[in-house]
Amino acid sequence: MHEDGFIGRIEWAVAGRALPGQDVSGDRCVVLDTGTGSVLFAVLDGLGHGSAAAAAVDRATRILGENCAEPLDVLMVLCHRAMSDTRGAAVTLALFGAQEAQWLGVGNVDSQVVTAGPTGPQVSATVLQSGGIVGYRLPPNLQPQTVPVRPGDLLLMSTDGVVVEPDAGIDLAASTADIARELVDRHAKDTDDALVLAARARGVAHDAAPGHEAS
């Protein structure tokens, strides 16, 4: 599975696949235009894999599409309520713009900002993951983080079916579509669903695209 596009100046792409031997992935990515110059990205990893995991995250993706203007902590609570009678999921939400990213993570969906350094790409910020399972148990304090973003910086979000190491050899000059696809092709585990989202602010503004949901 591969999808990519532009929303304003934000270039984004998502790549993923189901656990080998399965027809349905329990990993999802949601891409939503907030209308404010920032894009809401959500990466969800349903507990386990297969149809039951997919059913859980599908509940949350609908809620996100209907409430994308809400603050990240409110969105996390809404997802929690929507998945309360499902397996639940790990969820990271990111509001990404040209100058900053705000993010909030519960469970083991990684998010990081990769920037150009003197010796090559380096991680400038990593999401603070709170313990819990959205739909089963939320941490007592949901506190979004805000981190600075420079033009050309890369936002990477990945489920635990992909191991994105700091020295993964990312080519920051490549398109987000190529980056996401290569990370899945090279680093996806054979024991789980896998999904990577890559995004950055670059170039001139493109026409806004509607919200997307990717499995």
C-alpha positions as CSV (number, residue, x, y, z in Angstrom):
1,M,0.0,0.0,0.0
2,H,1.3,3.4,-1.0
3,E,-0.3,6.8,-1.0
4,D,1.2,10.3,-1.3
5,G,0.2,13.9,-2.0
6,F,0.4,17.5,-1.0
7,I,-1.7,19.6,1.3
8,G,-0.7,23.2,0.9
9,R,3.1,23.2,1.3
10,I,3.1,19.9,3.2
11,E,4.3,16.9,1.1
12,W,3.3,13.5,2.6
13,A,3.4,9.9,1.8
14,V,2.5,6.6,3.5
15,A,3.7,3.1,2.8
16,G,2.7,-0.1,4.5
17,R,1.7,-3.7,4.3
18,A,-0.1,-6.4,6.3
19,L,1.6,-9.2,8.2
20,P,2.7,-11.7,5.6
21,G,-0.1,-14.2,5.1
22,Q,-2.8,-11.8,6.2
23,D,-5.2,-9.9,3.9
24,V,-6.0,-7.0,6.3
25,S,-3.6,-4.7,8.2
26,G,-4.4,-3.4,11.6
27,D,-2.1,-0.4,11.0
28,R,-3.7,2.8,9.8
29,C,-2.7,6.3,8.8
30,V,-5.0,9.3,8.7
31,V,-4.1,12.5,6.8
32,L,-6.4,15.5,7.4
33,D,-6.3,19.1,6.2
34,T,-7.1,21.3,9.2
35,G,-7.5,24.4,7.0
36,T,-5.0,26.3,9.2
37,G,-1.8,25.6,7.2
38,S,-1.1,22.5,9.3
39,V,-1.9,18.9,8.6
40,L,-3.2,16.4,11.2
41,F,-1.4,13.1,10.8
42,A,-2.5,10.1,12.9
43,V,-0.8,6.7,12.9
44,L,-2.7,3.9,14.7
45,D,-1.5,0.3,15.4
46,G,-4.4,-2.0,16.4
47,L,-3.4,-4.4,19.1
48,G,-2.3,-7.7,17.4
49,H,-3.1,-7.9,13.7
50,G,-5.8,-9.0,11.3
51,S,-9.5,-8.1,11.1
52,A,-10.0,-7.5,14.8
53,A,-7.1,-5.0,14.9
54,A,-8.4,-3.3,11.8
55,A,-11.9,-3.0,13.3
56,A,-10.5,-1.2,16.3
57,V,-8.6,1.4,14.4
58,D,-11.4,1.9,11.9
59,R,-13.5,3.2,14.8
60,A,-10.9,5.8,15.6
61,T,-10.3,6.9,12.0
62,R,-13.9,7.9,11.7
63,I,-13.8,9.9,14.9
64,L,-10.7,11.8,13.7
65,G,-12.3,12.7,10.4
66,E,-15.3,14.1,12.1
67,N,-13.3,16.1,14.8
68,C,-10.0,17.1,13.2
69,A,-10.2,20.7,14.6
70,E,-10.2,19.5,18.2
71,P,-6.9,19.7,20.3
72,L,-4.8,16.6,20.3
73,D,-5.6,15.6,23.9
74,V,-9.3,15.8,23.1
75,L,-8.9,13.8,20.0
76,M,-7.0,11.1,21.9
77,V,-9.9,10.9,24.5
78,L,-12.4,10.6,21.6
79,C,-10.5,7.8,20.0
80,H,-10.3,6.1,23.4
81,R,-14.0,6.2,23.8
82,A,-14.7,5.0,20.3
83,M,-12.5,1.9,20.8
84,S,-13.6,1.1,24.3
85,D,-15.2,-2.2,23.4
86,T,-12.4,-3.2,20.9
87,R,-8.9,-4.5,21.3
88,G,-7.6,-0.9,21.4
89,A,-4.6,0.5,19.7
90,A,-1.3,2.4,20.0
91,V,-1.9,5.9,18.6
92,T,0.3,8.9,17.9
93,L,-1.3,12.2,16.6
94,A,0.8,15.0,15.0
95,L,-0.2,18.4,14.0
96,F,2.5,19.3,11.5
97,G,3.2,22.7,10.0
98,A,6.1,24.6,8.3
99,Q,7.5,25.9,11.6
100,E,6.5,23.5,14.4
101,A,5.0,20.1,15.1
102,Q,2.7,19.3,18.0
103,W,2.4,15.6,18.9
104,L,0.9,13.2,21.4
105,G,1.6,9.5,21.6
106,V,0.1,6.7,23.7
107,G,1.7,3.3,23.1
108,N,4.5,2.4,20.8
109,V,4.0,4.3,17.6
110,D,7.3,6.2,17.0
111,S,7.5,9.8,15.8
112,Q,10.6,11.8,15.1
113,V,11.8,14.8,13.3
114,V,14.9,14.2,11.1
115,T,17.0,17.2,10.1
116,A,20.1,17.8,8.0
117,G,23.2,17.8,10.2
118,P,26.9,18.4,9.5
119,T,27.6,14.7,9.2
120,G,24.3,13.7,7.6
121,P,20.6,13.3,8.7
122,Q,20.1,13.4,12.5
123,V,17.1,13.1,14.8
124,S,16.3,16.5,16.3
125,A,13.2,15.5,18.3
126,T,11.4,12.3,19.3
127,V,7.8,11.9,20.6
128,L,7.5,11.1,24.3
129,Q,5.4,7.9,24.3
130,S,3.1,7.5,27.3
131,G,2.2,4.0,28.4
132,G,-1.2,2.7,27.8
133,I,-3.6,1.3,25.2
134,V,-6.1,3.7,23.6
135,G,-9.5,2.1,24.1
136,Y,-8.4,0.3,27.3
137,R,-6.3,2.5,29.5
138,L,-5.1,6.1,29.0
139,P,-2.4,7.7,31.0
140,P,-3.7,10.2,33.7
141,N,-2.1,13.2,32.0
142,L,-2.3,13.7,28.2
143,Q,0.2,16.5,27.5
144,P,1.0,17.3,23.9
145,Q,4.6,18.3,23.0
146,T,5.6,21.1,20.7
147,V,8.9,20.9,18.8
148,P,10.4,23.3,16.2
149,V,10.5,22.4,12.6
150,R,12.8,23.9,9.9
151,P,12.0,23.9,6.2
152,G,13.0,20.6,4.7
153,D,12.9,18.7,8.1
154,L,11.2,15.3,7.8
155,L,8.5,14.0,10.1
156,L,8.6,10.2,10.3
157,M,5.9,8.2,12.1
158,S,6.1,4.4,12.2
159,T,4.3,1.5,13.8
160,D,6.4,-1.1,15.7
161,G,6.3,-3.4,12.7
162,V,9.1,-1.2,11.3
163,V,12.4,-0.5,13.0
164,V,13.6,3.0,12.0
165,E,17.1,3.5,13.4
166,P,18.7,6.9,13.6
167,D,21.3,5.7,11.1
168,A,18.8,4.3,8.7
169,G,20.5,6.0,5.8
170,I,17.6,8.3,4.9
171,D,18.1,10.5,1.9
172,L,16.6,13.8,2.8
173,A,16.8,14.9,-0.9
174,A,14.4,12.0,-1.9
175,S,10.6,12.4,-2.1
176,T,8.6,11.4,0.9
177,A,7.1,8.7,-1.2
178,D,10.5,7.1,-1.9
179,I,11.5,7.5,1.8
180,A,8.4,5.8,3.2
181,R,8.5,3.0,0.6
182,E,12.2,2.3,1.2
183,L,11.9,2.2,5.0
184,V,9.1,-0.3,4.7
185,D,10.9,-2.4,2.1
186,R,14.1,-2.5,4.1
187,H,13.1,-2.4,7.7
188,A,9.6,-4.0,8.0
189,K,9.5,-7.0,10.3
190,D,8.1,-10.4,9.1
191,T,6.1,-10.8,12.3
192,D,3.8,-7.8,12.3
193,D,1.9,-5.3,10.2
194,A,4.0,-2.4,9.1
195,L,3.4,1.3,8.2
196,V,5.5,4.4,7.8
197,L,4.4,8.0,7.2
198,A,6.8,10.7,6.0
199,A,6.0,14.4,5.7
200,R,7.7,17.7,5.3
201,A,7.1,21.3,4.3
202,R,8.7,22.1,1.0
203,G,8.2,23.9,-2.3
204,V,5.3,26.1,-3.3
205,A,1.7,25.6,-2.1
206,H,-0.3,22.9,-3.9
207,D,-4.1,22.7,-4.0
208,A,-5.4,21.2,-0.7
209,A,-6.4,17.6,-0.8
210,P,-9.2,16.0,1.2
211,G,-8.6,13.8,4.1
212,H,-7.1,10.3,3.6
213,E,-7.2,7.1,5.4
214,A,-4.6,4.4,4.6
215,S,-4.5,0.8,5.8
